[in-house]
Amino acid sequence: MRRALVLSTLLGAALAALPAPAQMLEMPPGKWWKRPAVVEALKLAPEQQQRLEEVFSKNRRTFVDLKADVDRRTIDLEDLLAAREVEPRKVAAASEALEQARARLGKARTMMVVEMRGVLTGDQWATIVDRREEFRAERRAEVRRRFADRRNGGRPGRPTARPGAPAPTAPPDAEEEPDVPDEPEP
């Protein structure tokens, strides 16, 4: 009986740790109001770009704090689950605290999007809505790129190797290309 309770608690905590499906509109990744292709597609005026930057800047520190809270609470839950003796009540409380932290972060993001929407015209917002699948694909590609970079030890563009496998080598006549960091997104 105790084993079943522990296993069900662990399963519940693992499921709670999974990201919830996106419930809000997918925005273009990064500081999209500064990207020339998006500026052109939306026909953003310089005043709108400035106002969008102000909205982002106003919320930036809050996002850092909320994301740090999510990270801390994730570590707390992971530590409880890794313990030799799992205490279901503590795991449940840590899981609930993590979900509340995620909810606060999600709400802050949603409210920033609402504020940004107020800067845009109806037609500009309709363009964002129409292109949401494209933005989702861009975001997924960025996540995959970052994951691959982490697997490469932070060296973008390097082939990945399985753990324990020898590192890939270049042919003897190949010149080593210097590591050039990706251009930061404006």
N, C-alpha and C positions, 0 to 999 in steps of 0.2 A: 504494500500500500504506500509506504513512504517513498519507495523507489519510483512508483508511478507518479506521485505528486511532484517529486523532484524533476523527473523527465518532462512532465507537462509544463512545469514552471520554466524549465530551460527552453523548451520549444516556444512557449509564449514570449519569453524574453528575446529569443532569436528572431522571431517574427516581428516583434516590436522594433527591433534594431534595423529592419529593412526600411528603405525609404518609401514613403507613401507615394502613390501615383500623383503626378502633377495635377492640381485642380485649377490652376490659374493659367492664363495665357502665357505661352512661351515667348519671351522677349528675345530680341537679338542678343547674342553674347557680348560681353564686355561693355565698354563705353560706346555703344552703338551710335549715339548721336554725333560721334566724331569720325566715324568711318565713312569715307567718301561715297561708297556704293549705297549705303543706307541713307545718307544725307541727300543724295541725288534721287533715290527711289521715293523718299518721303517728301522731297522738296522742302527740307527744313530751312527755315530762315536763321541767320546768325543769332538773332534774339532768342529764338526757341532753343538753339543749341546751348546758349548761355544759361537759360532758365533750367534746362534739363541737367546741366552740370551742377547748378546750385542745389537742385533737389537731391542729386546723388551725393554731393559733398555733405549736405546737411545730415544724411542718413548713414554715411560711411562708418563713423565711429560706433554707432549703435550696432551695425551689422558685425563689426569686429568683436564687440562684447558678446553679442548673442551667439555668434558662431563659436567663440571660446567657451561659452557656457555649455553648448551642445557637446563640444569636444571633451570637456571635463566630465560631464555626466555620462558620456560614452565610456570613458576610462573607468569611472566608478562602477558601471554595470559590468564591464569586462573583468575587472578585478574580482567582483563578487562571483561571477560565473567561473572564474579560474580557481577559486579557492577549493581547498581539499573538501571542506564541508560546506555545502551550498545551503544557505538559509533562505527558504522561499519568500518569507515576508520582506527580508531586506532586498532580495532581487526584485520583487514586485514594486517596492517603493522606489528603487533606483530606476526601474523601467518606466514607472509613471513620471518620475522627475525628468527623465530623458525626453519622453514624449511631450511634456509641457514645455521644455526648452525648445524643442523642434517647432512646436506650435507658435511660440513667441517669435522665433526667427521667421517662420512662414508668414505670420501676420504682418510683421514689419516689411517684408518684401512686397506683400500684396498691397499694403498701404502706400509704399513708394511708387508702385506701378500705377495706382489710382492717381497719385499726385502727378506723375509724369503724363498720364493720359490727359489731365487737365491742361497741359501745355500744348498738346497736339490738337489739330483740327479734326473734325469728323472723318474727312477723307484720309488723313494721315493715319488715324487709328484703324480705319478700315483696311488700309494697305498692310499694316502690321498683322491684323487678324488674318488677312488673305495669305500672308507669307509665313504663317506660324509653323507649318511643316518644314519649310526651308530652315527656319531658325532652330527648330528642334534638331534637324540633321547637323547643322553647324555646331550646336552645343555638344551633341554626341561625339562628333569628330574631335572636338577640343578635349573632351574627357578622355577619349581613347589615346590621343596624342600625349596628354599629361601622364596617363598611366604607363604608356610605353617609355616615356622619358624617365619615369621613376624606376622602371625595371632596368633601364640602361645606366643607372647610377647618376641620373640627372644630365646625361649627355644626349641632347636631341639628335635624332637621325642615325643613331648607332643601331646596328642589328641587335636583337635581343637573343640571349642564350638561355637555355634551360638551366636551372640550378645544377651545379656539378659538371655541366658540359664545358668543354674548353671554349675559351673566348674565340670569336671569329677572327681570322687573320686576313690581312690584305695580301694580294699577290706580291712577290718580291719586287716587281717593277712599278708597283703603284706608289704614288706619292701620298703622304699623309696630309689630309686636309685639316687646316686649323679649325678648332671648334669656334664657331661664330654663333653667339646667342641669337635666338629669334628676335625680330624687332618687337619691342613691347607694344602692346596695343595702346593707342592714345587714350 
